Amino acid sequence: MEVHNPTPEDLGALTPVPLMQISTGFWAFKTLAAANELDVFTRLAGGAETTAEELARELAIEQRPAEMLLTGCASLGLLERGDHGYRNTPLSEGFLVRGTPYYFGGLVTMFDRRLYPGWAKLTEAMRTNRPTTWDPERERSMFEREDPALLDTFWEAMHSLSSFTARTLADAIDLDAATRLLDVGGGSGAFAIELCRRYRSLRATVFDLPHVIDIAADKIADADLRDRVAVHGGDFFADALAPGHDVHLYSMIMHDWNEEHDRLLLRKSFDALPSGGAVIISELMVDDDKTGPPAAALMSLNMLIETEGRNYTASEYIAWLDDAGFIEPRAVRFDAPGATGAVIARKP
């Protein structure tokens, strides 16, 4: 193959700056991860300030790395200068202080300890078409790991992400006529909690694996919604979906599984729902022409190292819903941390 060597005139204003930005993306993440692991943001909660000298003394490290970390966090908008040193920005104060309601640090920890090493083996995953974060020879899925601490970190991480996605979903759809929602694979219960907060006449059931619903039960109790949100343990592939619900929600579920498994879930929903009942699929959806958006396209690669699934298009979901017997499928677009939209259909 003949190689063309471009001249400066050929390149014009083109520079490798975008490639440098992509190549160094992990620098920003690891800065956040290190500060989170060292509890920098929690130390500065409530308006507290610190200098490099003070942080070095608290962390028992040299002043040089302490200053570099503070400067790095400030450059990323995580810290800002106060009267006497560095302090949290509103972003860090709202989401990176341990123990606060929407603590995002669990997600940072999970990405750092689980996904970052898995992504280092992305080429291996490409060549084998197998996950790199768990062993398919010994475990049926990433959700059945024996490490309870890792599972707790995963679900705690997802709760913050899911809560904000659920709020956006609640505003994008109309559940005024719905009475009972089954949150299939509902995890920590974030969607059931937020949707019931938004729709006062709605009741919900969180359906997930037995060891997961204990986490959901605690979150539901914390939200003071035990009278409206129930939990039910089971396996959504092996067990029937509970009757008595007029809406089924699959949020950030379909991307975990291959097409065969997703179609099975939709057929089970069709069988369990009453006439007029609705199914909602909320996901980071890839554009129909499969050119983006980045959040969905890169999450799809994340599914390569984590699961058997990928991120699908709205057209693919609509086709599956049609085949399962649902009618009037439609896509609703919005922008949320864990979804770019939803596909909704109803049972005739």
C-alpha positions in Angstrom: 0.0 0.0 0.0 1.4 3.4 -1.0 1.8 5.8 2.0 1.2 9.5 1.4 3.3 11.7 3.6 1.4 14.9 4.3 3.1 18.2 4.1 2.4 21.2 6.5 0.3 22.6 3.7 -1.8 19.5 3.5 -2.5 19.6 7.2 -3.4 23.3 7.3 -4.8 24.2 10.7 -5.0 20.5 11.8 -3.0 19.6 14.9 -2.6 16.5 17.1 -4.1 18.4 20.1 -7.4 16.4 19.9 -5.4 13.2 20.0 -3.4 14.5 23.0 -6.6 15.2 24.8 -7.9 11.7 24.2 -4.6 10.1 25.0 -4.3 11.9 28.4 -8.0 11.4 29.4 -6.9 9.0 32.1 -4.8 11.7 33.8 -7.9 13.5 34.8 -9.6 10.4 36.0 -6.7 9.2 38.1 -6.3 12.6 39.7 -10.0 12.4 40.8 -9.6 8.8 41.9 -6.5 9.5 44.0 -8.1 12.5 45.7 -11.2 10.5 46.3 -9.2 7.6 47.8 -7.3 10.0 50.1 -10.6 11.6 51.2 -9.5 15.0 50.2 -13.0 16.2 49.5 -14.4 14.8 52.7 -11.7 16.5 54.7 -12.7 19.8 53.1 -16.5 19.4 53.7 -18.4 22.3 55.0 -16.2 25.0 53.7 -12.9 23.8 55.3 -9.7 24.9 53.5 -6.2 23.4 53.3 -2.8 24.2 52.1 -0.3 21.8 50.5 1.7 21.8 53.7 -1.4 21.1 55.9 -2.6 18.3 53.5 0.9 16.7 53.4 0.9 16.6 57.2 -2.6 15.1 57.5 -1.8 12.4 54.8 1.7 11.8 56.1 3.1 12.4 52.6 5.7 14.8 51.2 4.6 18.4 50.4 5.5 18.0 46.7 2.8 15.4 45.8 0.3 17.1 48.0 0.8 20.4 46.1 0.6 18.6 42.8 -2.7 16.9 43.7 -4.3 20.1 45.0 -3.2 21.9 41.8 -4.5 19.1 39.6 -7.9 19.0 41.3 -8.2 22.8 41.0 -7.4 22.6 37.3 -10.3 20.1 36.9 -12.8 22.3 38.8 -12.9 20.0 41.8 -11.2 22.5 44.1 -10.9 26.3 44.2 -8.8 28.8 46.0 -10.2 30.3 49.2 -8.9 32.9 51.6 -6.5 30.5 53.3 -6.0 27.6 50.9 -7.9 25.2 48.7 -11.6 24.4 49.3 -14.3 22.2 47.6 -16.2 23.6 44.7 -20.0 23.2 44.8 -19.5 20.1 42.5 -17.2 18.3 45.0 -19.2 19.5 48.0 -22.4 18.1 46.5 -21.2 14.8 45.2 -17.7 13.8 46.6 -18.2 14.2 50.4 -18.5 10.8 51.9 -21.8 10.1 53.6 -23.9 12.6 51.7 -27.1 11.5 50.1 -25.8 11.7 46.5 -22.2 10.6 47.1 -20.6 9.8 43.7 -17.3 8.7 45.1 -18.5 5.1 45.2 -18.7 5.2 41.4 -15.2 6.6 41.2 -13.9 3.8 43.4 -15.6 1.2 41.4 -14.2 2.6 38.1 -10.8 2.8 39.6 -10.6 -0.6 41.2 -12.7 -2.6 38.7 -13.0 -1.0 35.4 -9.7 0.7 35.0 -7.8 -2.6 35.1 -10.4 -4.2 32.9 -10.0 -1.4 30.3 -6.2 -2.0 30.3 -7.1 -5.4 28.7 -9.5 -4.0 26.1 -7.5 -5.4 23.2 -7.7 -8.8 24.8 -11.5 -8.5 25.1 -11.6 -7.5 21.5 -9.7 -10.6 20.4 -11.6 -13.0 22.7 -15.0 -11.4 22.8 -15.0 -12.2 26.6 -15.1 -10.0 29.7 -11.9 -9.1 31.4 -13.2 -8.0 34.8 -14.5 -11.4 35.9 -14.0 -15.1 34.9 -16.9 -16.5 32.8 -15.5 -20.0 33.4 -16.3 -19.7 37.2 -19.1 -17.2 37.3 -22.4 -16.8 35.4 -22.2 -13.0 35.4 -20.5 -10.0 37.0 -23.5 -9.7 39.3 -22.8 -13.0 41.1 -19.3 -12.3 42.3 -18.5 -13.7 45.7 -16.8 -10.5 46.9 -19.5 -8.7 48.9 -17.4 -5.6 49.4 -17.1 -5.2 45.6 -20.8 -5.7 45.2 -21.6 -3.1 47.9 -19.3 -0.6 46.1 -21.0 -1.3 42.8 -24.5 -0.8 44.1 -23.6 2.2 46.2 -21.9 3.7 43.1 -25.0 3.1 40.9 -27.4 4.6 43.4 -26.2 8.2 42.9 -26.0 7.8 39.1 -29.4 6.2 38.9 -31.1 8.8 41.2 -30.3 11.6 38.8 -31.2 9.6 35.7 -34.5 8.6 37.3 -35.4 12.2 37.9 -34.8 13.1 34.3 -36.8 10.1 33.2 -39.7 11.1 35.5 -39.9 14.5 33.8 -39.6 13.0 30.2 -42.5 10.5 30.5 -46.1 10.5 31.8 -46.9 8.0 34.5 -50.0 9.8 35.9 -52.3 7.0 34.9 -50.0 4.2 36.2 -50.7 2.6 39.5 -48.0 -0.2 40.0 -44.5 -0.2 38.6 -42.2 -3.3 38.5 -38.6 -2.2 38.4 -37.0 -5.2 36.8 -33.4 -5.5 37.9 -34.0 -2.4 40.1 -30.8 -2.7 42.0 -30.6 -0.2 44.9 -34.2 1.0 44.2 -33.1 4.5 43.0 -35.6 4.5 40.1 -38.5 3.2 42.1 -37.8 5.8 44.8 -37.5 8.8 42.5 -40.5 7.8 40.3 -42.7 7.4 43.4 -41.5 10.8 44.7 -42.5 12.3 41.4 -45.8 10.5 41.0 -47.6 10.5 44.3 -50.2 7.9 43.4 -47.6 5.4 42.1 -46.5 2.3 44.0 -43.6 0.2 43.0 -41.8 -3.2 43.5 -38.0 -3.6 43.1 -37.3 -7.0 41.6 -33.7 -8.1 41.8 -31.4 -10.9 43.1 -31.9 -11.7 46.8 -28.6 -10.3 48.0 -29.3 -7.0 46.1 -32.8 -6.3 47.4 -31.4 -6.0 51.0 -29.5 -2.9 49.7 -32.7 -1.6 48.1 -34.7 -2.2 51.3 -32.2 0.0 53.2 -32.4 2.8 50.6 -36.2 2.6 50.5 -36.3 2.9 54.3 -33.9 5.9 54.2 -36.3 7.6 51.7 -39.2 6.8 54.0 -41.1 5.0 51.3 -41.6 1.6 52.8 -45.4 2.0 52.5 -45.2 2.5 48.7 -42.1 0.6 47.5 -41.7 -3.1 48.1 -38.9 -5.5 47.3 -39.0 -8.9 45.7 -36.0 -11.3 45.4 -35.6 -13.5 42.3 -33.9 -14.1 39.0 -35.6 -12.3 36.1 -34.5 -15.0 33.7 -35.5 -18.0 35.8 -38.5 -16.7 37.6 -41.8 -15.3 36.4 -42.3 -11.6 36.5 -44.8 -10.8 39.3 -48.3 -10.0 38.1 -50.3 -7.0 39.3 -48.2 -4.3 37.8 -49.2 -2.0 34.9 -45.7 -0.7 34.0 -42.5 -2.6 33.7 -39.2 -0.6 33.8 -35.9 -1.8 32.5 -33.3 0.9 33.3 -29.7 0.2 32.4 -30.5 -3.5 32.2 -30.7 -4.3 28.5 -27.1 -3.3 27.7 -25.9 -6.0 30.1 -27.3 -8.9 28.0 -27.2 -10.2 24.4 -30.2 -9.8 22.1 -31.5 -13.3 22.8 -31.7 -12.6 26.6 -33.2 -9.1 26.0 -35.9 -10.5 23.7 -36.7 -13.1 26.4 -37.2 -10.4 29.0 -39.6 -8.4 26.7 -41.6 -11.6 26.0 -41.9 -12.2 29.8 -43.0 -8.6 30.3 -45.7 -9.0 27.6 -47.0 -12.1 29.2 -47.1 -10.5 32.7 -48.5 -7.1 31.9 -52.3 -6.5 31.6 -53.9 -5.1 28.5 -52.9 -1.4 28.2 -49.8 -2.0 30.4 -46.6 -0.3 29.3 -42.9 -1.3 29.2 -40.2 1.3 29.5 -36.6 0.8 28.4 -34.2 3.5 29.7 -30.7 3.4 28.3 -27.6 5.1 26.9 -28.7 4.4 23.4 -26.4 4.4 20.4 -27.5 6.5 17.4 -29.2 4.6 14.6 -26.3 5.3 12.3 -23.9 4.0 15.0 -21.6 7.0 15.0 -22.2 8.0 18.6 -22.9 9.6 21.0 -19.7 9.1 22.9 -21.4 8.3 26.2 -23.3 5.4 24.7 -20.6 4.2 22.2 -17.9 4.1 24.9 -20.3 2.5 27.4 -20.8 -0.2 24.8 -17.1 -0.9 24.8 -17.3 -1.0 28.6 -19.9 -3.8 28.2 -17.3 -5.7 26.2 -15.1 -6.0 29.2 -18.0 -6.4 31.7 -20.8 -8.4 30.1 -22.2 -10.3 27.1 -24.1 -7.2 26.0 -23.6 -3.9 24.2 -25.4 -0.6 23.9 -28.2 -0.9 21.4 -30.1 1.6 19.2 -33.7 2.8 19.7 -34.6 1.2 16.4 -33.3 -2.2 17.7 -35.4 -1.9 20.8 -38.5 -0.9 18.8 -38.0 -3.9 16.5 -37.8 -6.2 19.5 -40.9 -4.7 21.1 -42.8 -5.1 17.9 -41.8 -8.8 17.7 -42.8 -9.3 21.3 -46.4 -8.1 20.5 -46.2 -4.5 21.9 -47.8 -1.7 20.0 -47.1 2.0 19.5 -43.4 2.0 20.4 -41.8 5.4 20.6 -38.5 6.9 21.6 -38.1 9.8 24.0 -34.8 11.5 24.0 -33.2 13.3 27.0 -29.8 13.8 28.6 -29.1 12.1 31.9 -26.0 10.6 33.5 -27.1 7.0 32.8 -29.4 7.4 29.8 -29.8 9.3 26.6 -33.5 8.4 26.3 -36.2 5.8 26.7 -38.3 3.6 24.4 -41.9 3.1 25.5 -44.5 0.7 24.2 -47.8 -0.8 25.4 -49.6 -4.1 25.4 -52.8 -4.1 23.3 
